[in-house]
């Protein structure tokens, strides 16, 4: 009798497990918590949020927690601030800039690299440079400075001012227009074959090129004019 009860309980338990597996197959897949590059939210404060990061508020530390990756913090110092740096991954640094580099980020199932810029007051840049633990001169003459551990720790707590998204796959113009919508303006890059699609309301600049992968840059809408002026000023 006890053996019969045991078998009956075992069968019912097995059916319950199989039934749970069967029903779970009908559940929709969980959405990616970081969102897609075209999911940009304009907040009441005027800031924008993308990848769960609020530009001008969220810090590099916040990004590291979300991406589960420690960023590489670097100071880029052009030898001539009038020169357009091509060695800074974000592409248009014409003055010293501190950047945080994430080598492997996955959002919405899409793999990408990300570069985040941090505003540092001019009077602090020289001190960061002097305390740098390593200085390498790139082919263009740009100096790439590895910050001290103490300085890098302080930088990680500062707000992110811009995000540059570098997808691992090619994004076609048709896909970009479908997801982001038609741009408010298009502008040719005078130093490459890239065409910049501009979305000032969202603070987004998308560079499309026939020879290079697409680059998507996010800034606060209030600072979008600075981004456009930098683009216009390129000779």
C-alpha positions in Angstrom: 0.0 0.0 0.0 2.8 2.4 1.0 4.6 1.6 -2.3 1.4 2.5 -4.2 1.1 5.8 -2.4 4.7 6.6 -3.1 4.3 5.8 -6.9 1.2 7.9 -7.1 2.9 10.9 -5.4 5.9 10.5 -7.7 3.7 10.4 -10.8 1.8 13.5 -9.7 5.0 15.4 -8.9 6.5 14.5 -12.3 3.4 15.6 -14.1 3.4 18.9 -12.2 7.0 19.6 -13.1 6.4 18.7 -16.8 3.3 20.9 -16.8 5.2 23.8 -15.4 7.9 23.4 -18.1 5.2 23.2 -20.7 3.3 26.3 -19.5 6.6 28.3 -19.1 7.3 27.8 -22.8 4.3 30.0 -23.6 5.7 32.9 -21.4 7.1 35.8 -23.4 10.9 36.2 -23.1 12.1 38.6 -20.5 13.0 42.0 -22.0 16.5 43.2 -21.8 16.8 45.4 -18.7 19.1 47.9 -20.4 16.9 48.6 -23.4 17.8 49.2 -27.0 19.9 52.2 -28.3 16.8 53.8 -29.8 14.9 53.7 -26.5 15.6 57.2 -25.3 13.4 58.8 -22.6 13.2 62.6 -22.2 12.6 63.3 -18.5 10.7 66.2 -17.0 14.0 67.6 -15.7 15.2 68.1 -19.3 17.7 65.2 -19.0 17.5 62.1 -21.2 17.8 58.5 -20.1 19.2 55.7 -22.3 20.5 52.3 -21.2 19.1 53.2 -17.7 21.6 56.0 -17.4 20.6 59.6 -17.0 23.0 61.9 -18.8 24.3 64.6 -16.5 23.3 62.6 -13.4 24.4 59.0 -13.6 28.0 58.2 -12.9 30.6 55.8 -14.3 30.1 53.8 -11.1 26.4 53.4 -12.0 27.3 52.3 -15.5 29.8 49.7 -14.2 27.1 48.2 -11.9 24.7 48.0 -14.9 27.2 46.6 -17.4 29.0 44.4 -14.8 32.3 45.6 -16.2 35.0 47.9 -14.9 35.7 50.8 -17.3 39.1 51.8 -18.5 39.6 55.5 -17.5 41.9 57.5 -19.8 42.8 61.2 -20.3 43.5 62.2 -23.9 45.5 65.4 -24.3 45.9 66.8 -27.9 49.2 68.5 -28.6 47.3 71.2 -30.4 43.8 71.8 -29.1 42.7 73.1 -32.5 43.5 69.6 -34.0 40.6 67.2 -34.3 41.5 64.0 -32.5 40.8 60.7 -34.2 42.4 58.7 -31.4 39.8 59.4 -28.8 37.2 56.7 -29.5 34.3 59.2 -29.3 35.9 61.0 -32.2 35.6 64.7 -31.9 37.9 65.6 -29.0 39.5 69.0 -29.7 40.5 69.6 -26.1 41.7 67.4 -23.2 39.0 64.9 -22.4 38.6 62.1 -19.9 36.8 59.0 -21.2 35.6 55.7 -19.7 35.8 52.8 -22.1 33.6 49.7 -21.9 34.9 46.9 -24.2 31.9 44.5 -24.1 28.4 45.7 -23.4 25.2 43.8 -24.4 21.9 45.8 -24.6 18.7 44.4 -26.1 20.7 41.4 -27.4 23.1 43.8 -29.3 26.8 43.7 -28.5 28.7 47.0 -28.5 31.5 49.0 -27.1 30.8 52.2 -25.2 32.8 55.3 -24.5 31.6 57.8 -21.9 32.9 61.3 -21.5 33.2 63.1 -18.2 33.5 66.8 -17.8 36.6 67.8 -15.8 37.3 71.5 -15.0 40.3 72.9 -16.9 42.2 73.6 -13.6 42.1 69.9 -12.7 43.3 68.5 -16.1 46.9 69.5 -15.6 46.9 67.9 -12.1 45.5 64.7 -13.5 48.2 64.7 -16.2 51.0 65.3 -13.7 49.8 62.5 -11.5 49.3 60.1 -14.4 51.1 56.7 -14.0 51.7 56.2 -17.8 51.8 58.5 -20.8 51.8 57.1 -24.3 52.1 59.3 -27.4 49.8 58.1 -30.2 50.7 58.3 -33.9 48.8 61.6 -34.3 50.7 63.2 -31.4 47.8 62.8 -29.0 48.9 61.9 -25.5 47.1 59.0 -23.8 47.4 59.3 -20.1 46.6 56.4 -17.7 45.3 58.0 -14.5 46.4 57.2 -11.0 44.2 54.8 -9.0 43.1 57.6 -6.7 42.2 59.9 -9.6 40.5 57.1 -11.6 38.4 56.4 -8.5 37.3 60.0 -8.2 36.5 60.2 -11.9 34.2 57.1 -11.7 32.0 59.1 -9.2 31.5 62.0 -11.6 28.4 62.4 -13.9 28.4 61.1 -17.4 28.1 63.9 -20.0 28.0 61.9 -23.2 27.8 58.3 -24.3 29.2 57.0 -27.6 27.7 53.7 -28.7 29.8 51.6 -31.1 27.7 48.6 -32.3 29.5 45.3 -33.3 27.1 44.9 -36.2 26.3 47.2 -39.1 23.1 49.2 -38.7 21.5 50.1 -42.0 20.1 53.5 -42.7 16.6 52.0 -43.2 16.8 50.3 -39.8 18.0 53.5 -38.1 15.2 55.5 -39.6 12.7 52.9 -38.6 13.8 52.8 -35.0 15.0 56.4 -34.4 12.6 58.1 -36.9 13.7 60.6 -39.6 16.4 63.0 -38.5 15.8 66.7 -38.1 18.9 67.3 -40.2 21.7 65.5 -42.0 25.3 66.9 -42.2 28.3 65.6 -44.1 31.5 65.0 -42.2 34.2 67.0 -44.0 37.0 64.6 -42.9 35.3 61.3 -43.8 32.5 59.8 -45.9 30.2 59.8 -42.8 26.8 61.5 -42.9 25.6 62.7 -39.5 21.9 62.2 -38.7 20.9 64.8 -36.1 18.2 64.4 -33.5 18.4 67.5 -31.3 15.2 66.8 -29.3 16.8 63.5 -28.1 20.4 64.8 -28.1 21.5 62.1 -30.6 24.0 62.2 -33.4 24.3 59.1 -35.6 27.3 58.9 -38.0 26.6 56.6 -41.0 29.5 55.6 -43.2 30.1 53.3 -46.1 33.6 52.4 -44.9 33.2 52.3 -41.1 30.7 51.0 -38.6 28.0 53.4 -37.4 28.6 55.6 -34.3 25.8 56.8 -32.1 26.5 59.6 -29.7 24.2 60.7 -26.9 24.4 64.1 -25.1 22.0 66.2 -23.1 19.6 68.0 -25.4 20.6 71.3 -23.8 24.2 70.6 -24.9 23.4 69.5 -28.4 24.3 72.8 -29.9 27.9 72.3 -28.7 28.0 69.0 -30.6 26.7 70.6 -33.8 29.2 73.6 -33.4 32.1 71.2 -33.1 30.9 69.4 -36.2 30.6 72.6 -38.1 34.0 73.9 -37.0 35.9 70.9 -38.4 38.1 72.0 -41.3 
